[in-house]
Amino acid sequence: MKPDRNVDRVMLDDEAALLYWTCRFDVSPDELEEAVDIVGDSVDAVAAYLNVGKGRERE
């Protein structure tokens, strides 16, 4: 399921989008919000910050 909005930006303003991004990045809503606060809402920037796809160890 993808949100109906621009998928180049991580949008946290509705429940469906939040669910999509937390599942896509395998993070909690708090982790996702922290990433967006730090690096902005660019999908690439958030993915890099979260180190998605790089074998990042989960705590």
Secondary structure, 3 states (H helix, E strand, C coil): CCCCCCCCECCCCCHHHHHHHHHHHCCCHHHHHHHHHHHCCEHHHHHHHHCCCCCCCCC
